[in-house]
Amino acid sequence: MDPGLGGEPSDGSPADAESAASQFGRALDDLVHRFDQRDWVELAATVVLSLAVLVAAWSAYQASLWGGVQSANSSAYTGSLTESSEVTTLITAQFEADAQAISAWLMMASEDNERGMQILEDRFDDTLRPAFDAWMAGSIDGDLPPGAPQDLPEYEEGFDDLLEAKSFHSIRAAEASAAAAEANRTGDSYVLITVIMASVMFFAGVGTKLSGKLVRITMLLVAGLLCAGAIAAMLSLPQQPVSF
């Protein structure tokens, strides 16, 4: 009995199998017809556009983060440079004070003003005292040694702590300056990737609206190559972690 008229179901005869295969073939042909070459170009363009939007958004976010890194390092550079300048000013002021103290002491020595000499000696700073003692140790028969205490290595050693502090701040300033410059270059690279992705969106978006299969495929290829190059460049750059 014919199953289409409410009889018994099909028993899987060869005719039924051939009919099912024919229906599957027609469905496959219909699917292929629906996704012709233009549809595939549009589908590929949609994928490229999606990647371009995501990469552009991420690059803009990274550019913003690296701008913050640059700002922080620029502030650290300014602070360290200020500290180094203050230490330099302190060293210069101490050197001038010691020079004036020795000049006054030598003048009193030439006048045999021992009381004045003693008063000055009691007020010598820690930077001058070790050098002065070493200088006086070179006295022969009570005569003043040649030169001045500032000529001896002991005087330079008295500035070791200040010189070390100056060196520390100078190094920190140089490191912060280099870090700020590197952050600026990285941020600029992310901005460039964002600009490239805007070009990708243009080629992929406009290409699907043009007539002519060759033109559409060419525009899609240009967009795909730009997108792949920008993604490779982005992956090669350092990235700041996401923070909330």
ABEGO torsion letter per residue (X at the ends): XBAAAGBBBBAGBAAAAAAAAAAAAAAAAAAAAABBAAAAAAAAAAAAAAAAAAAAAAAAAAAAAAAAAAAAAAAAAAAAAAAAAAAAAAAAAAAAAAAAAAAAAAAAAAAGBAAAAAAAAAABBAAAAAAAAAAAAABBGGBBBBEBAAABAAAAAAAAAAAAAAAAAAAAAAAAAAAAAAAAAAAAAAAAAAAAAAAAAAAAAAAAABBEAAAAAAAAAAAAAAAAAAAAAAAABBBBBBBX
